Amino acid sequence: MQLYVDTANINEIRHAAALGIVNGVTTNPSLLAKEDPSVDVRQRILEIYEIMEGGHLSVEVVSTDTDGMLREADEILSWFPDATIKIPMIESGLAAVKSLSRQNIPTNVTLIFNATQAIAANNAGATYVSVFVGRLDDIAIDGIQVVQEVCEIWDTQDLESQIIAASIRHPMHIIGCAQAGADIATVPYKVLMQSLKHPLTDAGLQSFLNDYAKMQAEKAKLAGKN
Ligand code: E4P
């Protein structure tokens, strides 16, 4: 399963990219709104694009009508031609996906909360379907179970869109989505960093370093005696 980082923060993206653990970045209007408002959206997106060196970058439209979405897609593609256009899972969005897919422009259908929405997005020609896990958990619906359902249907029906598990809230979500067979999980930076940590790794490293230092000290003591 590939990992993307779900953020518009330049420092977070730079760090995650430097570790070599992410193949892409997903942004959305809320994530962009969290960042410095003096930087314009185009500039920020291009900065992310440069850091990602050709990795996946989803940029979301904010229009809610098909023509507006297609106009925005054109604009985003004029910034960089390999953009993935992120489109909300609404009827006008599906029509935009159909049109973009006929032009071989990659799309990521976002705000998917069940398998029927995922199937419709696939059929409209979506390159990616983003199934939101955490927001389902928030309303007492098991988000991982929905990802499992979608993955099972994809296997049975041999459907084409890549499945992105989105709205990830903690490392257990990453494991659940990988077990279910999602192609990609897009993960907030904080959760990504949490997922790298294990107390036994830190304790193990500390004892290796202590033992090595002890050995060096003993060596130095012996050398001093001779
Ligand atoms: C997906 O691409 C979205 O940006 C994202 O995962 C939203 O998740 P949230 O529930 O953390 O806002």
Boltz pocket constraint, residues with backbone or C-beta under 6 A from the ligand:
constraints:
  - pocket:
      binder: B
      contacts: [[A, 6], [A, 26], [A, 27], [A, 28], [A, 110], [A, 130], [A, 132], [A, 134], [A, 135], [A, 166], [A, 167], [A, 168], [A, 186]]
      max_distance: 6.0
